[in-house]
């Protein structure tokens, strides 16, 4: 019996040690997995930084080109605005010229109309005089410039 107890004690020691060995072995495997996962995370970080550096480097040329051409783009915008303003000034000037031209044309037409009215009034008066055989009376206020009442005025047939 003592032998059995000794065997059982040895088995219990071995079993206890076996459990301890199993725990140590499992602990070592877990640590190895953790180390591997940490290594992968570190590699992914390094790869991410490398990709970020490469991408930012690939955009650098375009960014420098934009920085270099930005002043000329701004000047082109300023020139475009100035051109539009000049076009607006030209349009306004042309519109004013047309307004002035139309106003002078209107005044010229009005003067012609008054002249023709005076001539027609003169012809009507002449026809009426012939019909009634009375002397012709010219209304000097109906004539352009007031007729012959102004100093220095001469009738065209008197020149």
HUTAPE-V856754 format. One record per pair of residues at least 24 apart in sequence whose C-alpha atoms are under 8 Angstrom apart, sorted by the first residue. I is the first residue (numbers start at 1). J is the second residue. Records with the same first field share a line. If there is no record, write none. Layout:
I->J + J
This chain:
111->144
114->143 + 144
115->143 + 144
118->142 + 143 + 144
